[in-house]
Amino acid sequence: MIEKFANKLTRKPKLIAIIAAILLIPSALGYVGTKVNYDILSYLPDNLQSSKGMDMLEEPFRMAATGMLIVEDMPSGYTNELINEIKNVEGVGNAIWVSNIVGIQVPSNMIPEDLRQMFFSGKGTMMIIQYENPCASEETMAAIEEIRSICNSKCYLAGFSVVIKDTRDIINKELPLFILVAVVLSLAAMMLTLESTVLPGVLLANIGIAIIYNFGSNIVLGEISYITQAIAAVLQLGVTMDYSVFLYRRFEEELKNYEDPRDAMAQAVVAAFKSLTGSSLTTIAGFLALCFMQLTLGKDIGIVMAKGVVLGIVTVILVLPALILIFAKQIDSHKHRCLIPSFERVNQWIIKHRAVFAAIAVIVFLPAYWAQSHAPVYYKLDESLPRDLPSIVANEKLKDEFDMATSHFVVMKDDFTNSELNEMENRIEELPGISSLVSYNAMLGAGIPSFFIPSEITDMCKKDGYQLMMINSKYATASAEAGEQIDALNSILRDYDPDAMLTGEAALTEDLIKTMAVDFKVTNIISVAAIAVIIAIVFKSISIPVVLVAAIELAIYINQGIPYFTDTPVAFVAPTLISCIQLGATVDYAILMTSRFQEELQSGKDRFEAVRIAANTSDESIITSALVMLCATMGVSFVSSIDMIGDICIMLARGAVISAVMSIFFLPAILCVCEPLFNKTTLNWRTKKEKSLLKQQ
């Protein structure tokens, strides 16, 4: 059946290319119609108290998106006029300053001390802005843009929503550059490793089609995260390019057996279908392991990338044969010598000193594991952004001038007595690091009669049987002090209302820290187990999956342990992503060499000769694959202004190189040493059997 399909496919290459081009149109429309989520905290599990609290802030309070505007060295009249303009901005629900509460005519020295400390500091004053829609919504982004347009240079707009706005602007500006750099560097890498100057362009065109299909089909998901948007294209390029190279290599081999290139391509398609559908399983398993994260960002990346691998295989089988046949003459007429050096002498030396290399791998394993488990990680989302961004500058001013590094929000029932509220608020204000507290009761306590408080303030603080409290803290989000403060706040709140919900950026981030600690362990176990099972089934072995997975895991530990030795914190999501992606994407290097090793053993060679041939024939493919992954991701890490994206990409690039080094320099020795064990624990290890589905180029 596959043979008949391949023959029909290769007879009309131009028709296939036209159909592939037409399908780009709905894919482009799907890409444009797919929303992008810039709020990572929204991916936290819905059952967390902090997440439930955010839902309550959105409805009924409409306070999920709350920001602060600092105005420096300007008269009160300007600030009062400005707040009235801000109230009229579409998407702004409310704006609060002292003029809302006590009136602009009251001198600042006569304003109650609690309010004065909160709204004034040195030469600056601060107002609170309440947006009507969620913090990452298009409406809130537009409102922030308009507020900035009506403010002068002495105004600083702060808050988590503003950070999201600046993050979105950076991504939209840099994303085309990511793609351009990845394509140019990957093209340069393939020029070195492939024998034709035209072939890399053809292969890149095919992968480009697969990437557009993948991004277009994301519309069925509704939205994707900005991290997925930023890395998916370059990651798909790096992961699936070797599938294209394999098809072309097989086509070249088959040309020796057929006069008609179409017949040779048909046979290459049959071989590619059998090999690539199997080899992609480990990569897909690595991505799908991310779907088991409680932080659904993992599911977002996992589904998009697993889908990308599948579409990459589909285009290699269906589209690439047509492109190669169409441009066959140009490919042949622009051939040159492959610039990858021979590793034959190196491989002979490695096999001769196999015991030393195997021992080094074993000795390094535990220190590498220890280093990766102690590598520094940061969770504060704005820490990955450039420090000169307007939102970051404003947040720093908020921290330095108003002692507001972060703001907590409490949603609780509205049936407390005044004495209970006073007691609770006094206990909260006595906690270390609390700079101010805003609530309806606190305003009454500041000496303002209830009838004097505007209805808009009352509506903001009390709705549908609930009341809202805003607690400002001196402690930065994700700091140890903030974590202790959150625990203390929850303890106090439980004494008065067991159902009270503490939320805000700091509380959500604290839950993020706890969630990621579990996610890292779970996804790592699942990815290792799934890939080990696949390898065990393919090789019908107990020992081979243990050895191959351990070899790549060592490469992963070394990769993740480097930040420990350099004392360079990486973004919290990077280790979890790398542990799954690097294993799934680069274990194919080990499988490739092991498959060839077994093939040579079954042809009657001894283990030393077999491993030498396996290494010599596998090195070029491993280097090509790793070099493309390196170039596709390393370039992004250099040009990205967002450290979180840079961290992920540089670890992917470094991981590809380390896995390649492990496979080229250490795996031959390990295979040679472990071969007697394989023979005892693997079915038909040295005897002829059906080719493994995972056998690659």
N, C-alpha and C positions, 0 to 999 in steps of 0.2 A: 504493500500500500504506500509506504513512504517512498519507495523507488519510483512508482508511477507518478506520485505527486511531484517529486523532484524533477523528473523528466519534463513534465508539463510546465513547471515553474521556470525552468531554464530556457524554454523555447521562445518565450516572449518577454525578454528583459526590459524592453522599452515600455511595454504596457504596465509591467510591475512598477517601474520607476514613476510612471505617470500617476498610477493609483496611490502610491506612497506620497507623492507630492500633493495630490488632492486632499488626502487625509490630514495634511498639515493645517488646512483651513479650519476645520472644526476643533482641532487641537489648540490652535492659536486662540480661538474664541473661548474655549474652555479655560485656557490659562488666564485670559483677561477676566473671566467671570469668577475665578477662584479668589476668595478673600484670604487675607494674610493676617494672622493673629500675632501681635507684637507683645502680648502680655503673658509671660511664661508662668506667672503665678496662677493664671486662670486654668492651668492644666493640673492643678492639685486635685486630689479626690474630693468629690462633693460631700462626703460624709464627715469631713473634718469640721470642727467647730469654727475655725477661722474662715473656711469656705462658706459655711452656712451664714456666718456673720456678714460676709461680703454680699451674699444674696439679699439679706435683710437691708443692707445699706443701699442696694439698688432699688429694692421695693419692700417697704413703702417709703423709705427716707430719701431715696435718690441722692445718696451721699457717697456712693462707691467711688466716684471721681471727685476728690476734693483737693484743691491746691491753695497755695499761699502766694500772694503778690507783695513783694517788698518795694516800698517807695522811699527813696533816699533824697534828702536835701530839697524837698519840695514843700510848699506851704499847704496847710490843711485844706484850703479852698480847692487846690488842684486835686488832692486825693479824693475829696468829696465828689468833685465833678467826675473824676475818673471812675469811681465806684458806680455812679449812676449810669455812665456809658457802658460799663461792663455788664450791669444788670440787663441791659437791652440787647446784649449779644445773643444771637440764636445759639441754643445749646447750653446757656448758663441758667441754672435754676435760681441761684441766689448769690449774693455777695455781702459779706458782713465786715463792717468796720465800726469804730466807736460812734460814728455819726448815726448808724442804725440804732444804737442802743441808748446813748445819752445825748445825742445831738452835737452838731459841729460847734455850736456857740459855747459849749462848756470848755473852759481852759483845761489843758492836759494835766495841770497840777491838782485839779479838783476832781478828776476822774478817779473812781475807786481804784485802790492800789492793785488789786488782782487784775483788773482790766488793763490798767496802765502798763503793768509788767508784760502782759501778753501782747498788746498791740503796739507798744513803743519800745525802741531800743536805740540809745544814742541819737543819731541824726535821722534814723529811719523809722518808718511805721509799717505795719503789716495788715493786710486784709485777707479774709478767708473767702475763697471762691468755691461755690458748689455747682458742679456740672449736672445736667439733667440725665445724661446717658452714661453707660459704663465707661471706665477709664480708657479703654483701647478702641472705643467706637469711632466711626468716621465723624459723627456729630461732635464728639468731644475734641477730636483732632482739629476740626474746622474752627471750633470755638477758641481753642488755644491760639491758632494762627491769627484769628481776628483780634483777640485780646492783645497779642504782641504788636499788632499793627497800630493799635490806638495808644500804646504806651510809649513813653520817651525812653531815652538811654539810661535814665536813672531808676528804671523799674526792672525788677527781677522776678520772673514768674517761676515758682518752684512747685514741686509735687511729683508723685509717681507718674501721673498722666503726662506731664510735660517731658519726663524722661522717655516715656514710650514714644512721644511725638518726635523727639530728636533721634531716637533709635530708628524709627521708620524712615525719617528723612535721609539718614546715613545709608541705610540698606538700599533704598530706592536709587540713591546716587551711585553707590559702589557696585551694585549687582551686575550691571553690564561690564564693568571693569573686571569683576571676578571671572566671568565667562571668557572675556577676551584674553586675559592673562593665562587662564587654564588651557585654552585652545592653542595659543601661540607656543607656550612651553611644551605642551604635549606633542605638538607638531614637530618641534625641534628635537624632542626625545626620539620620536619615531623616525625622523630623518637619519639619526645615528644608528638605530637598531634594525631598520628595515632596508631592503636592497633597492628601493625605488623612491624617487622624490615625489612621484605622483600618488603612489599607494597611500601614504599617510593622509592625504587630503580626502581620498575616497573613503577610507576607514572613519575619519572624523565626520564626514558628511553622514554616514550611516548612523553613527552614535548620536549625532545631532538630531537626526530624525527621531530616534528612540527617546531622547530627552524631551523633545517637544511633545511627543505622544504622551509621555509620562506626566509632564506638567499639565497638559490639557486634560488628561483623565482625572486630575486631582479635583476637578469640579464636583465629582460624585461624593467627595469627602466634605464639601461645603467650604472648608477653609484649611489652611496649613499654617504652621508656625513660621516665623521669620527665620529661625535657624534652619528649618527644613528647606525653605526657599533659597537660603544663602549657600548651603553645602550640597544639596541634592544633585544639582547638575554636574558639579565637578566630581562628586563622589561616584555618580553613575558612569561618568567618563572613565575614571580611574579603574573602577571595578570591572566594567564590561568590555573594555578595549581588547583584552587578551582573547576574548571569544572571537572577535573579528580577525585577529591575527591568526588564530588557529584555523579558521575556515580558509583563509588565503593560503596558509602553509599546506593544508591538505589538498587544496586545488592545484598547487604547484606540483605536488607529488603525483596526483592523478593525471596531470597533463602528459606524463611520460607513458601512460597506458592507453590514452585515447587520442585519436586524430582530431576529433571535434571538441573544442573547448566546452561546449555545452554539455556533452556527455561527461567530461571530466568534472565539471561543476556539479552536475547532478549527483555523481558519486560522492563528491566532497560534502554536499548537503546532507546526504544519508549518514555519512560518518559524523558530521558535525551534530546532527540531531541526536544521535545516540550518545555522543560524548558530552556535549554541552548541556543537554537537559539533566544529565547526571552531575556534572561538575558544578552547575549552578546551585545544586541543592544545599551545599554547605554555606554558600554565600547567603542564600535566601533564609536558611535556618538562623544564621547570625543576626540578620535584620529582624526577623520575626520574633526573636527572643526579646527584642526591645518592647514588643507589644505587651509583655507581662509586667512592665513597670507600672507602679501605682500612679506615678506622674505621667499623665497621658501624652506628654510631649514625646515619650519613647514610642508610643503607639503611632503617633503622627509620623515620626521619622521612619519607623519600622515598616509601616504599610507603604509609604511613598517609595522607599528604597527597594523593598521586596518587589513591588510592582515594576520599578525601574529595571531590575535585573531580568524579570520575566519579559518585559517589552524589549530589552536589549537582546535577549535570546531570539525573540520573534523576528526582530529586524535583521539579525544576523542570518537567520534561516531563510527569510522571505525577501528582504530588500537588498542585502549586501551582494548576493550572487548576481542580481541584475546589474548593480553598479559596477561590479568587477568585470562582468562580460562587456558592458558598454564601454568601459575605459581600458580594456585589456591592452590595446595597442599602445596607448599613452603610458601605461604602467611598464610595459616591456621596453619601450624605447627610452625610458629615463631611469634605467637601473644603474646601481653602483655597488661597490663592495660594502658588505656589512662591517661596521666599525667596532663591533663588540670583540674584544680580544679573546683568544682561546684560553680556557682555564685548565687545559689538559695536564700540564705540569703541576699546577697547583693541586689539582685533584689527586694526582699520584702521590704528592707529598702528604696530603691530608690522610689518605688511606694508609700510608706507611706509618703515620703517627696517630692512627685512629684512637688508640687507647687514651692518649693525652687529650684529644679534642672531646671525646666522650666524657672524660673525667672533669674537664673544665665546665662543661654544660651542667653536670650534676652538682659540682661545687658551687657554681654561681646561682643555682636555682633558689636556694633559701634566702641568701642576701638580697636577691632581686625581688623576691616576694615581700620581704620585710620593708624594703625601700618603697615599693609601690603602695603598701598599706599605710605608710607614714608620710606620703607626699602631701605637701600643703595644698589645700583647696579653698577657694573663696565662693561665697554664696550671695554676696551683695551684688545685685544685678547691675547697678550703675557703676560698679567698680571696673567693669570691662569697657567703659566708654571713655572717650577723650576728655581730659580734665578741663578743656577750654570750651566745652559745649555750654550754651546758655543755661540749660537746665541744671547742669552740674555746678556751674558758678552760682546759680540762685540757691541751690540746695546747701552749698557750703556757707553762703551768707546766712541762710536760715539757721544753720547750726551754730555759726560763730557769733552772730549778733542777737539771736533770740533763744539760744539754747534749745533749738528744735531740730535734733538730728532725725527724728522720726515721730510719727503721730499714731497712737493707738485709738481705736474706736470700740466702744462698748455698746452693745445692744442688749437691753434688759427690760423686764416688765415695768409697767408704770403704776404700781400700786404700793410704793414705799411711802412711809411717813417722812416728814421733813427731818425728824431726828435721825431716822435710819440713813437717809441720804447724806446728812451732814456727817454722821459718823463714818460712813463708807468713804466719802470724799476726803475727809481728814486723814484716814488711814492711807489712802492712795497718795495724797500729796506728801506724806511723810516718807514714802519710799525713796531710796537713793535714786537719783537721776531724773526724777519727775520735775519738769520745769513749769508746767501750767496745766490747768484743767478747765475745760469749757463744758458747761451743761446748763440746763434751765435752772436747776437748783443753785448752782454756783453763782449765777447772775443775781438771783434773789439774795444770796448770801453776801454779794458784793455791795448790798445796800440799795439795789434798784427795786422799786415796788413792782409787783406783778402786772399791775395795770399799765405800767410805763414801758414794759417790754413789748415791742412790736409783734404783731401776729405772725409775721414771716419768720421771726426768731422762734416763736413757740412752735410753729409748724415744722421747723427744721429739727427741733429737739424732741418733739412728742408726736407720735402718730400711731393709730390703730392699737392702742393699749401698750405700746412700747415707748421707751425713751432712749435717747442717744447721748452718750458722753464721749467727748474727745479729750484724750490725755496726751500731752506733748512730752517727749522724752529727750534727754541730753545724749542718750546712748545710741550709737549707730546701729542700723539694721545688721543682723547676722553676727554681731559681737557677742562675746560671752556674757557681758554685762546686760545686754538687751535680753538674752535668753533667761537669765536669772530674774530680771525685772518682770518678764512676761509670766514666769512661774509664780512670782509673788502676787501679781495682779490677779491671776486666775484663782489663787488661794483666797484672796480677799473677796472676790466676786462670788465665789461658791458659798461663802458664809451668809450672803444675803439673797442670792438668786442662783440656785444650782443650774438653771438653764441659760444664764447670761452668756453672751458670746463676745469674746475678745477677738478683734480682727484688725486689719491694717497691714501695711507692707511688712512690718517687723514680725507680727504674729504669723502671717502667711509664710514668711521666709523661715521662721523657726520650724514650722511644720514641714517645709521643703527640706530642711536639713535632716529631719527625722525620716522623712519619706525616702530620700535618696540613699540613706544608709542601708535601708532594707532593699531598695531597688537594685543597688549595685550587687549585692549578694545573690538575689533571686535571678536576675538576668544572666549573671556570670555562670551560675549553676545550670540554668536552662540551656544556654548556648553551648556550653561544654558538653552537656549530656546529649543534646540533640545531634551535634556534629559528630560526637564519638559513636553514637548509634548508627549514623549514616555510614561512617567509615567502617564500622564493624560489619555491617550488612554487605557492603561492597567487597571488602576483602575476606569476608567470612572468617574473621579473626577476633580473638580476645585481646591480644597484646598490641597489635598494630595501632588501633585507635588511641590506646594509652600513650604510646611512644610519640605518635605524630602530634596529638593534641598537647602533650607536655612540652614538646619542642617549640610549638608556636606560642603556648602560654608563657614559656620562658622569654620569648621575644616580646610579648605583651608586658610582662613584669618589668623587663629592662626599660621599655618605652615609658611606662607609667612611673618608674622609679627615678628617672632622670631629674624630674622637678624636685625630688627630695635632695639630691646632691647639689643642685644649682640653687636651691631655696627659692624657687619660682612658683608661686601659687598658680594653679590652673582653675578654670571655670568648673563648677560643681558637676556639670553634666558631661564633661569630657571623659573622665575615667570610665563611666558606665557605657557611653557610646563606643569608646575605643575597645573595651574588653570584648564586645560583641562583634563590631565591624572588623577589627583587625583579625580576629580568629576566623570569622566566616570568609573574609576576602582573601586571606593569605595562607590558610591551611591547604589551599589548592597547590601551592608551591611544593609542600611536603607530599601531597597525594600524587602529584605528577612524577616526582622522582621515585617514590616508592613503587608506583605502577610499573615504571620502566625497569626498576630493579628486579621486580618479580618476573617481568617478561623475559629478561636476560637469564635469570636463573632457570626458568622453564625451558629455555633453548639449550640448556646443558652447560652453561658457564659456571665457574666457581664464584663464590660471593665477592671476592676481591675484583675480579674482572667485571662481574655484573654491576657492582656499585660504581666502578670507574666509568663504564659506558653510560650508566644511568645519569651520573653527574655531568659528564661531558655533553650529553644530548639535552639535558634539562636546563642547564645554566643559562643559555641564550633566552629561552622563553621566560624564565624567572626574572632575569635582568630587564627584559623588555616590559613585562607587566609591572614590576616594581618601579621602573623608571617613569613610566607613564603616570602611575599613581603619585609618585613623588612630585612630578612636574605639575600635575593637575591641582594638587592641594597646596604645595609649598608656595606657589605664586599667590594664591588667595591669602595665605597667612601673612605675606609681605605687604599686600596692598590694603588689607582690611583695617579699618579704624576701630573696629569693635574687637576687643581682646578675646571675648568668648568664642567668636567665629575663628579668630586666629589661633587660639589654643587648640580647638578641635582639628583644624586643618594641619597645623604643624605636627600634632601627634599622629594624625593619619599618615602624613608624609614620612615622618620618622619611623612609624610602625612598619610601613612598607619596606623601608630600607633595612631595618633590623630583622624583619622576617626573612627577607631575601638573604641577608648575611648568614642568618641561622641555617637556612636551607642549603646554601651553597657551600659554606665552610664547616658546618658542624653536623648537618644531617647525614652526609655520606658516611662519616665516621660512626655515627649512632646506628645507622642501618646495618653497617658491616658488623659492629659489635653485637647487635641484637638479633642478627639473622638466625642463629641457632634457636633462639627463643621463638621467633616467628614460625620456624619450621615445626615446632612442637605444638603451637597454639593456633595455627591457621590451617583451615581446610584447603587441601590441594595447593599448598604454598609453592612447592617446587615442581608440580606436575601441571600439564596442560589443562586449561579450563577456559570457559567463555570469557571474553574480554570484559574487564570491569567497566561498569557504566560511568565511573568517575574518571576513567582514563582520559587524559587531555593530550595536548599537543606534545 
